């Protein structure tokens, strides 16, 4: 069964749900697409026939990130709320989630991957959180990145905006496997078959037990980070200047010290 939205496709087959971002070339995460992702995840979470959820991106990029225009003062509140909801759905998804990442996996696109349980990356893919260069920071990555790669490397990636290739992402633990680009879908299907061959209830219980072993109040912490974003970051002139400079394709003129 295939459900087609404006910016994504949801296909359920053989016990797996495939959610494919379909806004090529870069699958930019704007507000309408975030709403659709939330809607698809809400549907899948309630479907007892789905044993695994696969997230993929159509075209040359998984996602180059959130739409910078949605970070501007008149829109960022809605964008932050939607990103929080999407992250909550991914973190609380009863089924295991698998991201298939190719090309640019940047900004909000990288945050989606961080919130998934497992990641298979294509050779040549590039991961990073370059938001700092536009005068903002990524709340979801600030929450999850250190838990995956460790505190020191996470802070380096967050405050430099550096991008790493697939092999470095594998070394850091950002991804589980790296495969040739033309084998990415096949590798995803193979993992989906492996998981759907198991007991759905047992897999869901095992995932819940695993998450419990790592339990902190992640969503409460994310809310605190989003509050810093809303009340401190967006009150600075440099955040506004960085976003405008990005959209105007010029170097930002930082104003504050």
C-alpha positions, 0 to 999 in steps of 0.5 A: 500500500502506497500513500503519496503526500505532497513531499513524501511517500509512505509505502507499507510492504511485507511488515515494513513501512518505508517513508521516503522524502520526495522533494528532490534535489535536496529534500529540504525540510520546510514546515509543510514537509515536517507536518507530513513527516509527523503525520506519516510517523503517527500513522505508522506508530499505531500500525501493529502490522509494521515491524520496522520503519525505514526513512529514506530520501529520493534523489542525490541527498537524504536531506540538506536540512531545514529551510533557513527561511523557516528559522526567521523570526516570523516562522521559527516558533512553528518550525521548532514545535514541528521539529520537536514533535517529529523528534518525539515521534522518532524517539518514542516510535515502538518499532525500530527505525532505520535511516538510509542516508546518501549525499548531503545529510546536513543540519535538520537532515542529520538531526533526523538521522541522529533520532533514528535507531540505526543508519546505513550510509552510502559511500560519498555521503556527508554528515554535519551540523553547519547551523553555527555558520548561519548564526544558530544552533541545532537543538536536536543535535545538541541533545543527541550528538554527544550521546552518540559520538561523545562530548568532545567530538560533539561539541567540536562538530556543533561549534565548528560546523564541520562536515564528515564523510561516511567513513569518518561517520562510521568511525565516530559511530554516527552510522552502522554501516557504509555501502556503495550508493547503488547498494543502499536500497538493497542493504535497507531491504535486507535489514528490513527483512531481517527484522520483520522475520522476528517477533514484532512484540519481542522486537518492540519490547527489546527496543523499549528495554534498550531505551530504558537502559539509557533513559534520561528525560530526553524530551524534557531536556530537548524542551530546555534546549529549545527554550534557549533557542527561542528566548536567548538565541533568537534574541540576538542580532547575530542570529538574525544577521546569520540567517539573512546572510545565508539567504542572501548568499553573503558572508555574515557581518557579526555584530556582537561580542 
